[in-house]
Amino acid sequence: MEMAPRSTATSSDQEPDVGAPKNRSLSCGEHREKVGSLARAKSMKQRDLKKKSRRKRKQSAAAANGDDGWLEDHDSKAEVERKIVALQRIVPGGADLGVDKLFEETAGYILALQGQLKAMRALTNFFEGLEREKRKLGG
């Protein structure tokens, strides 16, 4: 009678890791490196969990205050304020305007600039045409 080959499975019925060295202990440097990388991974995970927790608290507070979440935090508000101040400096007379009027003036200013650009392109084309004609005539 033929016998089946013996299994080398561990007590948890998993295959042993074939590529792993057998009965090898880590050197002091390898141990330190492994412990260090595990500690870094744990600290990164804790930091991510803290960020998530802060984000959830902010969202809950915003919902409790009836905030729609468009400007979720102070940084976003500060960034919008910074951009409004920059726009007030760019648009002529913008420093004296409220936000609504500033946006209206900005739209008008953009249209005026586009008109100026169109006029300058037309003049450029006209003068380039004159130069070409001048060269054709030998001048």
Backbone torsions as a table, in degrees:
resi	resn	phi	psi	omega
1	MET	NA	135.9	-176.3
2	GLU	-90.6	138.9	-178.4
3	MET	-103.3	144.6	178.0
4	ALA	-72.9	147.6	178.8
5	PRO	-65.8	147.4	-178.7
6	ARG	-71.9	142.7	179.6
7	SER	-82.7	144.4	177.1
8	THR	-103.3	17.2	-178.1
9	ALA	-66.3	151.7	179.3
10	THR	-79.1	179.1	-177.7
11	SER	-63.7	-21.6	179.3
12	SER	-93.7	14.6	178.6
13	ASP	59.1	32.2	174.9
14	GLN	-107.5	151.7	177.1
15	GLU	-70.1	139.7	176.7
16	PRO	-69.4	152.8	179.4
17	ASP	-72.2	110.8	-174.2
18	VAL	-68.9	-36.2	-175.8
19	GLY	-81.6	-10.6	-176.1
20	ALA	-79.6	139.2	177.0
21	PRO	-68.7	144.1	-176.5
22	LYS	-90.3	136.5	175.0
23	ASN	50.3	41.1	179.4
24	ARG	-107.1	125.6	177.3
25	SER	-92.2	154.4	-178.9
26	LEU	-78.3	144.8	174.1
27	SER	-73.6	169.4	-178.4
28	CYS	-60.1	-43.5	179.8
29	GLY	-65.4	-42.3	179.0
30	GLU	-64.8	-39.3	179.6
31	HIS	-64.0	-45.6	179.5
32	ARG	-60.6	-43.1	-179.6
33	GLU	-63.2	-43.3	-179.4
34	LYS	-65.5	-44.8	179.7
35	VAL	-64.3	-41.1	179.3
36	GLY	-62.9	-43.7	-179.1
37	SER	-69.1	-34.8	176.4
38	LEU	-66.5	-40.0	178.8
39	ALA	-65.4	-41.1	178.0
40	ARG	-62.6	-43.3	179.9
41	ALA	-62.9	-41.6	179.9
42	LYS	-65.9	-42.1	-179.1
43	SER	-67.4	-37.1	177.3
44	MET	-64.5	-41.2	179.8
45	LYS	-64.8	-42.7	178.8
46	GLN	-63.0	-41.9	179.3
47	ARG	-62.4	-43.4	178.4
48	ASP	-62.9	-40.0	178.2
49	LEU	-65.2	-39.0	177.9
50	LYS	-64.4	-41.9	178.4
51	LYS	-61.2	-45.7	179.1
52	LYS	-59.7	-44.0	-178.7
53	SER	-62.7	-44.5	178.1
54	ARG	-61.1	-44.1	-179.4
55	ARG	-61.0	-42.8	179.4
56	LYS	-65.4	-40.5	178.7
57	ARG	-62.2	-42.4	178.6
58	LYS	-62.3	-43.8	-179.6
59	GLN	-65.0	-40.2	178.4
60	SER	-64.5	-42.7	179.0
61	ALA	-64.2	-40.4	179.1
62	ALA	-64.1	-41.3	179.6
63	ALA	-66.8	-38.9	179.5
64	ALA	-66.5	-31.8	179.6
65	ASN	-85.4	-1.8	-178.8
66	GLY	80.2	11.8	178.4
67	ASP	-72.7	137.4	-178.6
68	ASP	-80.9	-2.7	175.9
69	GLY	88.1	0.7	-178.1
70	TRP	-63.0	-46.2	174.7
71	LEU	-109.5	85.7	-170.4
72	GLU	-67.8	-33.9	-175.3
73	ASP	-141.2	173.4	-176.2
74	HIS	-61.9	-34.4	-179.4
75	ASP	-61.0	-41.8	179.2
76	SER	-64.9	-41.8	178.4
77	LYS	-63.7	-42.0	179.5
78	ALA	-64.6	-38.8	179.8
79	GLU	-66.6	-41.7	177.4
80	VAL	-63.2	-43.9	179.1
81	GLU	-60.7	-41.5	179.3
82	ARG	-62.5	-40.3	-179.9
83	LYS	-69.6	-35.4	177.6
84	ILE	-65.4	-42.7	178.3
85	VAL	-62.1	-41.1	178.5
86	ALA	-63.9	-40.9	178.7
87	LEU	-64.9	-38.1	177.4
88	GLN	-62.6	-31.7	178.0
89	ARG	-75.6	-32.3	-176.0
90	ILE	-78.1	-44.8	-175.4
91	VAL	-79.6	126.8	178.7
92	PRO	-58.1	128.1	-179.3
93	GLY	77.4	5.4	-176.1
94	GLY	-67.1	-26.0	-177.5
95	ALA	-65.2	-24.9	-177.8
96	ASP	-93.4	2.3	-173.0
97	LEU	-104.7	150.9	170.7
98	GLY	-76.9	172.5	-174.2
99	VAL	-62.1	-46.5	-178.7
100	ASP	-60.0	-49.0	-179.2
101	LYS	-66.9	-34.2	178.4
102	LEU	-60.5	-42.7	179.5
103	PHE	-66.7	-38.2	176.5
104	GLU	-63.1	-46.9	179.0
105	GLU	-63.3	-36.4	178.9
106	THR	-62.6	-43.7	178.6
107	ALA	-61.0	-44.7	178.2
108	GLY	-63.8	-39.6	-180.0
109	TYR	-64.8	-39.9	177.8
110	ILE	-63.1	-44.0	178.4
111	LEU	-61.8	-40.9	178.6
112	ALA	-64.0	-42.5	178.4
113	LEU	-63.4	-39.7	177.7
114	GLN	-62.8	-39.4	177.2
115	GLY	-63.4	-42.0	178.0
116	GLN	-63.5	-41.2	179.0
117	LEU	-62.7	-43.2	179.2
118	LYS	-62.5	-41.9	179.1
119	ALA	-64.7	-42.3	179.9
120	MET	-65.6	-37.7	177.3
121	ARG	-65.3	-40.3	179.1
122	ALA	-63.6	-44.3	178.0
123	LEU	-63.1	-41.1	178.6
124	THR	-60.6	-47.5	178.9
125	ASN	-61.1	-40.6	179.5
126	PHE	-61.1	-50.3	-178.4
127	PHE	-67.7	-34.4	175.3
128	GLU	-64.5	-38.8	176.4
129	GLY	-62.9	-40.6	177.5
130	LEU	-62.5	-41.9	179.5
131	GLU	-62.4	-41.4	-179.9
132	ARG	-64.1	-42.8	178.8
133	GLU	-63.6	-40.7	-179.9
134	LYS	-62.1	-42.1	179.9
135	ARG	-68.3	-35.5	178.9
136	LYS	-63.7	-35.3	-177.6
137	LEU	-85.3	1.2	175.5
138	GLY	88.9	22.3	-176.5
139	GLY	-112.8	NA	NA
